[in-house]
Amino acid sequence: MHRPFSLVLLSFVLLFTPVTTASAVEPADLGSGRVVLVPVNLGVRASAEVEPGMEPVWKEMLAHFGEGPRPVTALERNSATALWNEVMKEVGRNDKADVYDAYAEFAKRLSEQLDYESIVFPSLVLRVARLSGTGATWDGVRRRVEAPLVGHEAVNKITGPDLLVSREGLTGEIAAASLHVAVLDGQGELRFEGAGGLALLQDVVQGETRGDAQLAVTMKDEAFTDSEELREGIETAFRKPLPASRAH
């Protein structure tokens, strides 16, 4: 028997009065009842590359669900972390348990204190975006990429680390961030899993090597400042099913 976790300690915050907005994406997997939002990356450590996006993505998630037709409750991070730590002590006794087992136990423990239909575990994850022409594609989104050296007179000889430029544009791969979501019910059953591309983490730039034009990639200083891109990624995550094997 586990020790009951106090509802007071969880400090639930009801975020919004339910409204109906035509532009809001409403995946059927969430059902029509109360949705609980777990803080971003509660159970999955965020890499250094995506960590700066945790706060702005959380803010956009709250706004996104606030526009939906169902009641929403967000968990305060410190209280959610306390419950997660208790769950991990229990789940950790099973050597074969993984993060999905922890999600399930968390969902069941929480359902003892709060009546809800769906609980969302969001995580920012590092992805690879594939370059094609002047765009990059990954996890259901496509974003424009500046294509330096396109049209260069020696274009067929211009290469870089995992990059190639032709007269049509770029090919290769660069780093990107995505939102992964796992949606469970109060019995701990996984009812939906998806991912949506949030932001490109690298820029393609022109460099010089022994007088020859080259391509290189550099990390963006501020990758998570475009709220429209973040909202697109969030909406995509809830409508693009993803195999569990690609989760994290």
Stockholm file with secondary structure:
# STOCKHOLM 1.0

chainA/1-248         MHRPFSLVLLSFVLLFTPVTTASAVEPADLGSGRVVLVPVNLGVRASAEVEPGMEPVWKEMLAHFGEGPRPVTALERNSATALWNEVMKEVGRNDKADVYDAYAEFAKRLSEQLDYESIVFPSLVLRVARLSGTGATWDGVRRRVEAPLVGHEAVNKITGPDLLVSREGLTGEIAAASLHVAVLDGQGELRFEGAGGLALLQDVVQGETRGDAQLAVTMKDEAFTDSEELREGIETAFRKPLPASRAH
#=GR chainA/1-248 SS CCCCCCHHHHTCEECCCCCCCTTCCCCGGGCSSCEEECCTTSSSCCCTTTGGGHHHHHHHHHHHHHTSSSCEEECCHHHHHHHHHHHHHHHTTCTTCCHHHHHHHHHHHHHTTSCCSEEEEEEEEEEEEEEEETEEEETTEEEECCCTTTTCTTGGGCEETTEEEETTEEEEEEEEEEEEEEEECTTSCEEEEEEEEEEECEEEEEEEETTEEEEEEEECSCSSCCHHHHHHHHHHHTTSBCCGGGCC
#=GC SS_cons         CCCCCCHHHHTCEECCCCCCCTTCCCCGGGCSSCEEECCTTSSSCCCTTTGGGHHHHHHHHHHHHHTSSSCEEECCHHHHHHHHHHHHHHHTTCTTCCHHHHHHHHHHHHHTTSCCSEEEEEEEEEEEEEEEETEEEETTEEEECCCTTTTCTTGGGCEETTEEEETTEEEEEEEEEEEEEEEECTTSCEEEEEEEEEEECEEEEEEEETTEEEEEEEECSCSSCCHHHHHHHHHHHTTSBCCGGGCC
//
